[in-house]
Amino acid sequence: MSSDNEKAKKKFRNTRTWKTFRHQMNVRDKGRDYLTGNKLIKGYELHHMDLNPNNYQNLNEENFVSLNKFSHKFIHWIYRYYEKDRTIIDRLTNILDKMVDLNK
């Protein structure tokens, strides 16, 4: 991502519009991480599901979820693989199911 994009994003995240929207999404999400259900902690991320930089300021509520930092990093990490091979979720589920069975 270009540094110009990053500068524009940072500038937008400092606006009252963004801060108000972020708070509204926190209320909508009941202060919970969408992925884990855990309480959002200071520094949580409001994740844009629309990754097109031209749409960064499009504040459509349906395109956002509140995530703690680790959940946010995980979503971006797994997405890189998922967009190329959606069966990664099946393999991940198989591993997690096996772990649950082994650790009962």
C-alpha positions as CSV (number, residue, x, y, z in Angstrom):
1,M,0.0,0.0,0.0
2,S,1.3,3.4,-0.9
3,S,2.4,5.8,1.8
4,D,-0.1,8.3,0.3
5,N,-2.9,5.9,1.0
6,E,-1.6,5.4,4.6
7,K,-1.4,9.2,5.1
8,A,-4.9,9.6,3.8
9,K,-6.3,6.9,6.0
10,K,-4.5,8.3,9.1
11,K,-5.9,11.8,8.3
12,F,-9.4,10.4,8.0
13,R,-9.1,8.4,11.2
14,N,-8.4,11.6,13.0
15,T,-11.7,13.2,11.9
16,R,-14.8,13.7,14.1
17,T,-16.8,11.8,11.4
18,W,-14.6,8.7,11.8
19,K,-14.5,8.9,15.6
20,T,-18.3,9.2,15.8
21,F,-18.8,6.3,13.4
22,R,-16.3,4.1,15.3
23,H,-18.2,4.8,18.5
24,Q,-21.5,4.0,16.9
25,M,-20.1,0.7,15.6
26,N,-18.8,-0.1,19.1
27,V,-22.3,0.5,20.5
28,R,-23.9,-1.6,17.6
29,D,-21.4,-4.4,18.4
30,K,-22.2,-4.1,22.2
31,G,-18.5,-3.5,22.9
32,R,-17.6,-7.1,21.7
33,D,-15.0,-8.4,19.3
34,Y,-17.1,-9.8,16.4
35,L,-14.8,-12.9,16.0
36,T,-14.3,-14.0,19.6
37,G,-17.1,-12.4,21.4
38,N,-14.7,-11.0,24.0
39,K,-14.9,-7.5,25.3
40,L,-13.2,-4.9,23.1
41,I,-10.1,-3.5,24.7
42,K,-8.4,-0.2,24.3
43,G,-6.9,0.2,20.8
44,Y,-9.4,-2.1,19.2
45,E,-9.8,-1.9,15.4
46,L,-12.9,-1.1,13.4
47,H,-12.3,-3.4,10.4
48,H,-13.1,-2.3,6.9
49,M,-14.2,-5.4,5.0
50,D,-14.1,-3.4,1.8
51,L,-10.3,-3.3,1.1
52,N,-10.6,-0.9,-1.9
53,P,-8.7,2.2,-0.9
54,N,-11.1,4.3,-2.9
55,N,-13.9,3.2,-0.6
56,Y,-12.1,3.9,2.7
57,Q,-14.4,6.8,3.6
58,N,-17.6,5.0,2.6
59,L,-19.1,4.4,6.0
60,N,-21.6,1.7,5.2
61,E,-22.2,0.0,8.5
62,E,-22.6,-3.4,6.8
63,N,-19.0,-3.3,5.8
64,F,-17.5,-2.9,9.3
65,V,-16.9,-5.1,12.3
66,S,-15.2,-4.3,15.6
67,L,-12.2,-6.5,16.3
68,N,-9.5,-6.6,18.9
69,K,-6.0,-6.2,17.5
70,F,-5.1,-9.9,17.4
71,S,-8.5,-10.8,15.7
72,H,-7.9,-8.0,13.2
73,K,-4.4,-9.3,12.4
74,F,-5.7,-12.9,12.1
75,I,-8.5,-11.8,9.7
76,H,-6.1,-10.1,7.4
77,W,-3.6,-13.0,7.6
78,I,-6.2,-15.7,6.9
79,Y,-7.8,-13.6,4.1
80,R,-4.7,-13.7,2.0
81,Y,-5.0,-17.5,1.8
82,Y,-8.8,-17.6,1.8
83,E,-9.2,-15.4,-1.3
84,K,-7.0,-17.9,-3.2
85,D,-8.3,-21.2,-1.7
86,R,-11.5,-21.1,0.3
87,T,-11.0,-24.7,1.4
88,I,-8.5,-23.4,3.9
89,I,-11.5,-23.0,6.3
90,D,-12.3,-26.7,6.0
91,R,-8.7,-27.6,6.8
92,L,-8.6,-25.2,9.7
93,T,-11.9,-26.6,11.0
94,N,-10.5,-30.2,10.8
95,I,-7.4,-29.2,12.8
96,L,-9.5,-27.4,15.4
97,D,-12.0,-30.3,15.7
98,K,-9.1,-32.8,16.1
99,M,-7.6,-30.6,18.8
100,V,-10.9,-30.4,20.7
101,D,-11.2,-34.2,20.5
102,L,-7.7,-34.8,21.7
103,N,-7.9,-32.4,24.6
104,K,-11.2,-33.4,26.1
